[in-house]
Amino acid sequence: MREATLLHRSGSMGWVASLTLASSLALVGCTPIQVWMGWRVRLEKTPIASMAATLPKGAMAPGDSAPLVVTVVQPDGTALQTEGVAGGKVLWEDLQITATVVAVSPKGIISLPADPRLSDGRTPHLTISVPSHPGLQTELGIAVRYDGAFNSNFSGSPGMSGMDGSAGSDGMSGSMGSFDPNNPSPGGDGSDGSNGSDGQDGGPGGDAPSVLVNVAFRPGVRPLLQVSVTGGGRVDRFLVDPQGGSLTIKAEGGPGGSGGRGGRGGRGGFGGSGIPNGSSGRDGMSGRDGSDGFPGRAGGITVVYDPRAKPYLGSLRFFNRKGSGGAGPAPVLMEAAMQPLW
């Protein structure tokens, strides 16, 4: 209550200062200040008649993340929503969420695993309760969809850029001579600027591995493609609904890193004034720019597909350019009977 006392007693300027302080604390997540200002509520002190949960995004695809919204309704009909995407007053820390298949962050972000084997044939489910109100809870089932734009990237990493060369140091100015006609003396010569150092060569782009794509067919009202993509010791798996869904597979060479710029040569020092003036020093030579790194090689792509999947191969897209931007080897397509991949 000390903040409230200060706010009451400090006059108009005090109102401004106190509000500024409260706003600053709220921005860094000071919950007591947020509750005191009325921007948040504590459910333990709030009567609740019912509650509900929704996922504004609707269905989720493997690998998706989406915000959850929980609404509690007071006996007088006033609805309060959770903080975050809903912009409400209810604190996530006042809720307890039990989840199956999906994961839930402390701020109500739902994440569905990218591996479709973990959700295939299952319905992600949430049970949300309010510990301060025993017996009050709501449940939410989440539909899983497979018509998303999926990606499987086996491309090589780009090469590291070379470091720029260091600039050369400027030469020292020559000492001043004398302009006295009875006792003239020449100005001193300026010293030469030093050479800039060479830029470092860029690193080579990474080579993409050869990739094997297996495509099995799952019949149904909405047929699905079971796809595994294997390369470089890694396996990516996907369920793709070809009616609106797609899978982009990349095995591109990494571009070479750009060479560093050569360091600027130091400027020669000015000749000192005198009779005669001293000579200025020579400018140093700028360093050589580094060479760009070699581009990485594209990976070959081999696709083995079930004959029943052939009409839907247009939902698969392949990219395997070289790191230089040139075309890599054309994908090789092979038809063969495929058993379910899982």
Summary of the structure (lengths in Angstrom):
residues: 342
radius of gyration: 34.3
end to end distance: 61.3
largest distance: 110.1
contacts: 1123
relative contact order: 0.14
helix: 14%
strand: 26%
